[in-house]
Amino acid sequence: MTYKEARVYLDEVSKYGSVLGLDAIRGLLCELGNPQDDLKFIHIAGTNGKGSVLAYTSTILSEAGLKTGRYVSPTVLSYLERIQVDGQWISEEIFAELVEEVQRAVARMETDGKASPTVFEIETAIAFLYFRKMKCDVVVLETGLGGRLDATNVVKNTEIAVFVAISRDHMGFLGETLEEIAENKAGIIKPGCTVVSAVQEPCVRAALEREAQKYGCTVIYAEPEKAEVIEENYLGQTFAYKGMEAIQIGLAGRYQIGNAVTAWEVVQAWNHRISEAGRISEQAVCAGFAKTKWPGRFTCISENPVFIVDGAHNEDAARRLKESVEIYFPKKKLTYIMGVFKDKEYEKIVELMIPYAKRVYTVDLPDGNRSLSSEVLRDVIKKASDDKTIEAKAVGTVEDAVQCALQNAGNEDVILAFGSLSYLGRVMMAAEVFQNMRKRK
């Protein structure tokens, strides 16, 4: 099987949609020899910040000499980005080999009349096979949707269960209230693990603590209020936290300090769980933070003009993006490129961000089934705007929107593309192509 054939197979499976539950993934992993049982996990759930906490944590672990697997979703730059070891993506050749192995296991299940796995379950199984093949010391694992019934929750050897900020998202699947959503996500807690959490609403804390108490787990909360910002701009920041005087991170956005201190607490929890000889040094922590890269999270891709991409896809993320705009670009009016899914809180996102816009180009996302049409989004923006001088234009394609934004921007302007992570890779590629073309002229 070639890589292209592997992707065609997965695309075919994806047409059947997704189903919450663990029976199919358990059956599939049993057919494959339960590779997940040979691995240790740091399991991350929550609404906003999972990817950033995963990036900080896994980079620090790799810097300390631990062979570290990463499993992330969604991806920005490449499909293969979702399965990594020490920051290196799985190769096309190995991916194709593992898809073929999983395809045979699925065929055996179907012959026996068992439920067929979803595409996410198949991808999760491929990741576990790869991490076992690579003999990973630890895997930092991001949930796909929810917690208790998420396909990743088939793992047993969870060393640390991590919770980033939990807010209202995927209500139709996870629950109608914040407390119900928190109870669902708390399902990743396993007996004897350590629980590390970002700052949470009181009802979320209560849900996490009930589940932790059930399994005799210690709960540790990050304390971003104890972080002292030393220096910051849209390219990165330096802060002090709990005795570490100068932690440098290349990820901008004040909310990233909250993600970074959550990762710091994860590393401390790891150190408390293992022998002194294997503990992660302060030097490795600092080096890991400084080396962490995570595209699509308030990432600057150009400085003339400043061009930022950010995956703010729900109300909570938009509030954080709004805060960053106010800090880094005070009194400026920005050019936006926006694309959103129709099942997201796009009206609230628009309401939060429209006061800082002078021009908006709306686009259709690559996933046509989920994308809110660029025309509908344009009309929402026009309705929300009291300032009739704001130009809102439905451009359609990502490439055309990037070209329009760059052609109309001066060197002192700021362009911001946001709304969904799913199209930011195309934004970054289109911006690079256009800028290179302009240099050659």
C-alpha positions in Angstrom: 0.0 0.0 0.0 1.3 3.5 -0.9 0.7 6.6 1.2 -1.8 7.9 -1.4 -3.7 4.6 -1.2 -3.6 4.8 2.6 -5.2 8.2 2.5 -7.9 7.1 0.0 -8.8 4.2 2.3 -9.1 6.6 5.3 -11.1 9.1 3.3 -13.6 6.3 2.4 -13.9 5.3 6.1 -14.4 8.9 7.1 -17.6 9.0 5.0 -19.4 6.9 7.6 -19.0 9.6 10.3 -18.1 9.2 13.9 -19.7 7.5 16.9 -18.8 8.0 20.5 -18.0 4.8 22.4 -15.1 2.5 23.1 -16.3 -0.9 21.9 -15.0 -0.6 18.4 -11.6 0.8 19.3 -11.2 -1.9 21.9 -12.0 -4.6 19.4 -9.6 -3.1 16.9 -6.7 -2.8 19.4 -7.3 -6.3 20.6 -6.9 -7.5 16.9 -3.6 -5.6 16.9 -2.2 -6.9 20.1 -3.1 -4.0 22.3 -0.1 -1.8 21.6 -1.3 0.9 24.0 -0.8 -1.4 26.9 3.0 -1.2 26.4 3.1 2.6 26.6 2.8 5.3 29.3 0.6 8.3 28.7 0.1 12.0 29.7 -3.5 12.4 28.6 -4.8 15.9 27.9 -8.5 17.0 27.7 -10.3 20.3 27.7 -11.6 23.0 25.3 -8.9 25.5 24.5 -5.1 25.0 24.9 -4.7 21.3 24.5 -2.3 21.6 21.6 -0.1 24.2 23.3 0.1 22.3 26.5 1.0 19.2 24.6 3.6 21.1 22.6 5.3 22.5 25.7 5.1 19.3 27.7 6.4 17.0 24.9 9.2 19.3 23.9 10.4 19.5 27.5 10.3 15.7 27.8 12.2 15.2 24.6 14.8 17.8 25.7 15.2 15.8 28.9 16.2 12.7 26.8 12.8 10.8 26.9 11.6 9.4 23.6 8.3 11.2 23.4 5.3 10.5 21.2 2.7 13.1 20.3 -0.8 12.5 19.1 -2.6 15.7 18.1 -5.8 16.7 16.3 -6.6 18.8 14.3 -3.4 19.5 12.4 -2.4 22.7 10.6 0.5 22.0 8.3 0.1 18.4 7.2 -2.0 15.3 7.9 1.1 13.4 9.1 1.6 16.1 11.7 -0.8 14.3 14.0 1.6 11.5 14.8 5.1 12.5 15.9 8.1 11.2 17.9 10.3 13.9 19.4 8.8 16.5 17.0 9.4 14.4 13.9 6.3 13.5 11.9 5.7 9.8 11.0 7.0 9.1 7.5 4.7 8.4 4.6 6.2 4.9 4.2 5.7 3.8 7.8 2.2 5.4 7.9 1.2 3.3 4.8 2.6 0.1 6.3 0.6 0.7 9.5 -2.6 1.6 7.7 -2.3 -1.7 5.8 -1.9 -3.6 9.0 -4.9 -1.9 10.5 -7.0 -2.4 7.3 -6.5 -6.2 7.6 -7.6 -6.1 11.3 -10.7 -4.1 10.4 -11.5 -6.7 7.7 -11.3 -9.5 10.3 -13.6 -7.6 12.5 -16.2 -7.1 9.7 -16.0 -10.8 8.8 -16.8 -11.7 12.4 -19.8 -9.3 12.4 -18.2 -6.8 14.8 -18.8 -3.0 14.6 -16.5 -1.2 12.2 -14.1 1.4 13.7 -14.4 5.1 12.7 -11.6 6.9 11.0 -10.5 8.6 14.2 -10.4 5.2 15.9 -8.3 3.8 13.1 -5.9 6.8 13.2 -5.6 6.3 17.0 -4.8 2.7 16.6 -2.1 3.6 14.0 -0.6 6.1 16.4 -0.4 3.5 19.2 1.3 1.0 16.8 3.8 3.6 15.8 4.6 4.7 19.3 5.2 1.0 20.3 7.3 0.4 17.2 9.4 3.5 18.1 9.7 2.3 21.8 8.5 5.6 23.2 9.2 6.2 26.9 6.0 8.3 27.1 3.2 9.5 24.9 1.5 12.9 25.2 -2.0 12.2 24.0 -4.7 14.7 23.1 -8.3 13.7 23.2 -10.3 14.2 20.0 -13.8 14.9 21.3 -14.7 14.9 25.0 -13.1 12.4 27.3 -15.0 9.5 28.8 -16.1 8.0 25.4 -13.3 9.5 23.3 -11.3 6.8 21.3 -8.1 7.9 23.1 -9.6 6.9 26.5 -9.0 3.3 25.8 -5.6 3.7 27.4 -5.0 2.3 31.0 -1.4 3.5 31.8 -2.1 7.2 32.4 0.6 8.7 34.5 -0.9 12.3 34.4 -4.4 13.4 33.4 -4.2 17.0 32.3 -7.2 19.4 31.9 -6.8 22.7 30.1 -9.6 25.3 30.4 -13.0 23.6 30.0 -15.8 25.7 28.4 -19.0 25.1 26.5 -18.2 23.3 23.2 -19.6 20.4 21.3 -22.8 20.7 23.5 -24.8 18.3 21.4 -22.2 15.5 22.0 -20.8 16.2 25.5 -23.7 17.6 27.5 -25.9 20.7 27.7 -24.3 22.3 30.7 -20.7 23.2 31.6 -20.9 20.7 34.5 -22.0 17.9 32.2 -19.2 18.7 29.8 -16.7 18.7 32.6 -18.0 15.3 33.9 -17.5 13.9 30.5 -14.0 15.2 30.1 -13.1 14.1 33.6 -13.6 10.5 32.4 -9.9 10.4 31.3 -8.8 10.2 35.0 -7.5 6.7 35.8 -6.8 5.0 39.2 -3.5 6.3 40.7 -2.7 8.9 38.2 -1.9 12.6 39.0 -4.4 15.2 37.9 -3.1 18.6 36.7 -5.5 21.3 35.8 -5.5 24.8 34.4 -7.7 27.4 36.2 -11.4 26.3 36.0 -14.8 27.5 36.8 -16.1 26.3 40.2 -18.5 23.7 38.8 -15.7 22.3 36.6 -13.3 22.0 39.6 -16.0 20.2 41.5 -16.5 17.7 38.7 -12.8 17.0 38.3 -12.3 16.6 42.1 -15.2 14.2 42.4 -13.7 12.0 39.7 -10.2 12.3 41.2 -11.4 11.4 44.6 -13.2 8.3 43.2 -9.8 7.0 42.1 -7.6 8.3 44.9 -5.8 10.8 42.7 -4.1 14.0 43.7 -5.3 17.2 42.0 -2.8 20.0 41.2 -3.9 23.4 39.8 -1.8 25.7 37.8 -1.5 29.2 39.2 -1.0 31.7 36.4 -1.7 34.6 38.8 1.8 33.8 40.3 3.5 34.3 36.9 5.2 37.6 36.4 5.5 38.8 32.9 9.0 40.3 32.3 8.8 41.0 28.5 6.3 40.4 25.8 5.4 41.2 22.2 3.7 39.5 19.3 6.8 37.3 18.7 7.0 35.7 22.2 7.4 36.5 25.9 9.4 35.9 29.0 8.0 35.3 32.5 8.9 34.1 36.0 7.1 31.4 37.8 7.6 29.6 41.2 11.3 30.2 41.5 12.2 30.0 37.8 13.3 33.6 37.0 13.2 33.8 33.2 11.1 31.3 31.2 11.2 32.2 27.5 8.5 31.0 25.1 8.2 31.8 21.4 4.4 31.6 21.5 2.6 35.0 21.9 -0.7 35.7 23.6 -1.2 36.4 27.3 -3.2 33.1 27.5 0.0 31.2 26.5 1.4 31.9 29.9 -1.5 30.1 31.4 -0.8 27.1 29.0 2.9 27.3 29.8 2.4 27.2 33.6 0.0 24.3 33.2 2.8 22.4 31.3 5.2 23.4 34.1 3.0 21.8 36.7 2.7 18.7 34.5 6.5 18.4 34.5 6.7 18.8 38.2 4.0 16.1 38.6 6.1 13.8 36.4 9.2 14.4 38.5 7.2 13.5 41.7 6.2 10.2 40.1 9.6 8.9 39.2 12.9 8.3 40.9 15.3 11.2 41.5 17.8 9.9 38.9 15.2 10.2 36.1 13.8 13.6 37.0 13.7 16.5 34.5 16.2 19.2 35.2 15.4 22.9 35.3 17.8 23.4 32.4 15.8 20.9 30.3 12.6 22.7 31.3 14.0 26.1 30.2 15.4 24.7 26.9 12.1 22.9 26.1 10.0 26.0 26.7 12.3 28.1 24.5 12.3 25.5 21.6 8.5 24.9 21.6 6.8 25.7 18.3 3.1 25.3 17.7 1.8 26.8 14.5 -1.6 28.4 14.3 -1.6 29.8 17.9 -1.2 33.5 17.5 1.7 32.8 15.1 3.4 35.6 13.2 4.1 34.5 9.7 5.2 37.9 8.3 6.4 41.3 9.7 6.0 43.6 6.7 3.1 43.8 7.1 2.5 41.9 10.4 0.5 38.8 9.5 -0.9 36.7 12.4 -2.7 33.4 12.2 -4.7 32.0 15.2 -7.1 29.1 15.6 -9.7 31.0 17.6 -12.8 28.8 16.8 -15.1 29.4 19.8 -16.2 32.1 22.2 -13.6 31.4 24.8 -10.8 31.4 22.3 -12.1 34.6 20.7 -12.0 36.3 24.1 -8.3 35.3 24.4 -7.6 36.5 20.9 -9.3 39.8 21.7 -7.1 40.3 24.7 -4.0 39.7 22.6 -5.1 42.2 20.0 -5.6 44.8 22.7 -2.2 44.1 24.2 -0.1 44.0 21.1 -1.9 46.2 18.7 -3.6 49.0 20.8 -5.6 51.6 18.9 -5.0 49.8 15.6 -7.7 48.6 13.1 -6.9 45.3 11.6 -7.6 43.4 8.4 -9.3 40.1 9.1 -9.5 36.8 7.1 -12.2 34.7 8.6 -13.5 31.2 8.1 -15.6 29.3 10.6 -17.6 26.1 10.9 -21.3 26.4 11.0 -21.6 24.4 14.2 -19.5 26.9 16.1 -20.5 30.1 18.0 -19.6 32.3 15.0 -22.0 35.1 16.0 -20.3 35.5 19.4 -16.8 35.3 17.8 -17.8 38.1 15.4 -19.3 40.2 18.2 -16.1 40.0 20.2 -13.7 40.7 17.3 -15.5 43.2 15.1 -14.6 46.3 17.1 -10.9 45.9 16.0 -11.6 45.5 12.3 -11.4 47.9 9.4 -11.7 45.2 6.7 -12.9 41.6 6.7 -12.5 38.9 4.0 -14.6 35.8 4.6 -13.7 32.4 3.1 -15.2 29.0 2.7 -13.3 26.3 4.7 -11.9 23.2 3.0 -14.4 21.0 4.7 -17.5 22.0 2.7 -19.9 20.0 4.8 -19.1 21.8 8.0 -18.1 25.2 6.6 -20.3 28.3 7.1 -20.6 29.9 3.7 -18.5 33.0 3.2 -21.6 34.9 2.2 -23.5 34.0 5.4 -20.5 35.0 7.5 -20.1 38.3 5.6 -23.8 39.1 6.3 -23.3 38.2 10.0 -20.4 40.6 10.1 -22.3 43.4 8.4 -25.2 43.0 10.8 -22.9 43.0 13.9 -21.0 46.1 12.8 -22.3 49.5 13.9 -19.4 51.2 12.0 -20.5 51.3 8.4 -17.0 52.1 7.3 -15.9 48.4 7.9 -15.6 46.6 4.6 -16.8 43.0 4.6 -16.3 41.0 1.5 -17.0 37.3 0.8 -14.0 36.2 -1.2 -14.6 32.4 -1.2 -11.1 30.8 -1.5 -8.4 31.1 1.1 -5.8 32.0 -1.5 -7.8 34.9 -2.9 -8.5 36.2 0.5 -4.7 36.2 1.4 -3.9 37.9 -1.9 -6.5 40.6 -1.3 -5.4 41.2 2.2 -1.7 41.5 1.3 -2.3 43.7 -1.8 -4.3 46.2 0.2 -2.0 46.3 3.3 0.7 48.8 4.0 3.9 47.9 6.0 2.3 49.3 9.1 -0.9 47.3 8.8 -1.8 44.1 10.7 -3.5 41.1 9.1 -5.2 38.5 11.3 -6.5 35.2 10.0 -8.7 33.3 12.5 -11.9 31.3 13.0 -10.7 27.7 12.6 -7.4 25.9 12.7 -8.5 23.8 9.7 -7.6 26.4 7.1 -4.6 28.1 8.6 -2.1 25.9 6.9 -3.4 27.0 3.5 -3.3 30.6 4.7 0.4 30.2 5.6 1.2 28.6 2.3 -0.7 31.2 0.3 1.0 34.0 2.2 4.5 32.6 1.5 3.7 32.1 -2.2 2.4 35.6 -2.6 5.3 37.2 -0.7 7.8 35.3 -2.8 6.1 36.4 -6.0 6.2 40.0 -4.9 9.9 39.8 -4.1 10.7 38.4 -7.6 8.9 41.4 -9.3 
